Amino acid sequence: MDYTRQNFLPLTESTFLILASLASPKHGYAVMQDVTKWSEGKTRLGPGTLYGALTKLLEQGLIQRTDDPEPGDERRKHYVLTPRGRLVVEAECARLEAAALLGRKLLNGKDE
């Protein structure tokens, strides 16, 4: 299936946080910890939810498995963003920044 980065937007908060977490290689439990920390506990992913999301992101070509586990951590599956995944995260950041900028302008009475 041919996807452009715009086909993925907007991302859900959990998908955005999962992808952002995988800017560097991580195993699933580390991703769950990142999401909980970065969302200040508002978003908590259970193993079933996380691994379902990882499977979907793998199928979409946004992440890939890496064969470079940390020493002593060889049993865990590690994942990392693909170039397409990085473009999607960058596009979502730009979308969110534009929305925040518009919101600030409107709240300050500037609707130009």
C-alpha positions as CSV (number, residue, x, y, z in Angstrom):
1,M,0.0,0.0,0.0
2,D,1.4,3.4,-0.9
3,Y,1.1,6.0,1.9
4,T,2.2,9.6,2.0
5,R,2.8,11.1,5.4
6,Q,-0.5,13.1,5.1
7,N,-2.4,9.8,5.0
8,F,-1.5,9.2,8.6
9,L,-2.5,12.5,10.1
10,P,-3.8,13.4,12.5
11,L,-2.2,10.8,14.8
12,T,-3.8,9.8,18.0
13,E,-1.9,10.9,21.1
14,S,-0.8,7.3,21.9
15,T,0.4,6.7,18.3
16,F,2.3,10.0,18.3
17,L,4.0,9.1,21.6
18,I,4.8,5.6,20.5
19,L,6.4,6.9,17.3
20,A,8.3,9.7,19.1
21,S,9.6,7.1,21.6
22,L,11.0,5.1,18.8
23,A,13.3,7.9,17.5
24,S,15.9,5.7,19.1
25,P,15.7,1.9,19.3
26,K,13.6,0.6,22.2
27,H,11.8,-2.5,23.4
28,G,8.1,-2.5,24.1
29,Y,8.3,-2.0,27.9
30,A,10.5,1.0,27.5
31,V,8.0,2.5,25.0
32,M,5.2,1.9,27.6
33,Q,7.3,3.7,30.2
34,D,8.0,6.7,27.9
35,V,4.3,7.1,27.0
36,T,3.3,7.1,30.6
37,K,6.0,9.5,31.6
38,W,5.5,12.0,28.7
39,S,1.8,12.0,29.1
40,E,2.2,12.5,32.9
41,G,0.2,9.3,33.5
42,K,-2.8,10.3,31.4
43,T,-2.0,7.7,28.7
44,R,-1.1,4.2,29.9
45,L,-0.7,1.4,27.4
46,G,-1.2,-2.2,28.3
47,P,0.8,-4.8,26.6
48,G,-2.0,-5.9,24.3
49,T,-2.7,-2.3,23.1
50,L,1.0,-1.5,22.6
51,Y,1.8,-4.7,20.7
52,G,-1.3,-4.3,18.6
53,A,-0.2,-0.7,17.8
54,L,3.4,-1.9,17.0
55,T,2.1,-4.5,14.7
56,K,0.0,-1.9,12.8
57,L,2.9,0.5,12.6
58,L,5.2,-2.3,11.3
59,E,2.6,-3.1,8.6
60,Q,2.4,0.6,7.6
61,G,6.2,0.9,7.4
62,L,6.5,3.5,10.1
63,I,8.7,1.4,12.3
64,Q,10.9,-1.6,11.9
65,R,12.5,-4.3,14.1
66,T,16.1,-3.8,14.8
67,D,18.6,-6.5,15.4
68,D,20.7,-4.4,17.7
69,P,19.4,-5.1,21.2
70,E,21.2,-3.7,24.2
71,P,23.7,-6.1,25.9
72,G,21.8,-8.5,28.2
73,D,18.5,-7.6,26.6
74,E,18.7,-10.0,23.6
75,R,15.3,-11.7,24.2
76,R,13.3,-8.5,23.8
77,K,12.1,-7.2,20.5
78,H,13.5,-3.8,19.7
79,Y,11.9,-1.3,17.3
80,V,12.9,2.0,15.7
81,L,11.4,4.6,13.4
82,T,11.8,4.1,9.6
83,P,12.5,7.2,7.5
84,R,8.8,7.3,6.6
85,G,8.0,7.1,10.3
86,R,10.3,10.0,11.0
87,L,8.6,12.1,8.3
88,V,5.1,11.3,9.8
89,V,6.3,12.4,13.2
90,E,7.7,15.6,11.8
91,A,4.5,16.3,9.8
92,E,2.4,15.8,13.0
93,C,4.7,18.1,15.0
94,A,4.2,20.8,12.3
95,R,0.4,20.2,12.3
96,L,0.3,20.5,16.1
97,E,2.5,23.6,16.1
98,A,0.3,25.3,13.4
99,A,-2.8,24.5,15.4
100,A,-1.3,25.9,18.6
101,L,-0.2,29.0,16.8
102,L,-3.7,29.6,15.4
103,G,-5.2,29.0,18.8
104,R,-2.9,31.5,20.5
105,K,-3.7,34.1,17.8
106,L,-7.4,33.6,18.2
107,L,-7.3,33.8,22.0
108,N,-5.4,37.1,21.6
109,G,-8.0,38.5,19.3
110,K,-5.9,38.3,16.2
111,D,-7.9,36.4,13.5
112,E,-5.8,37.5,10.5
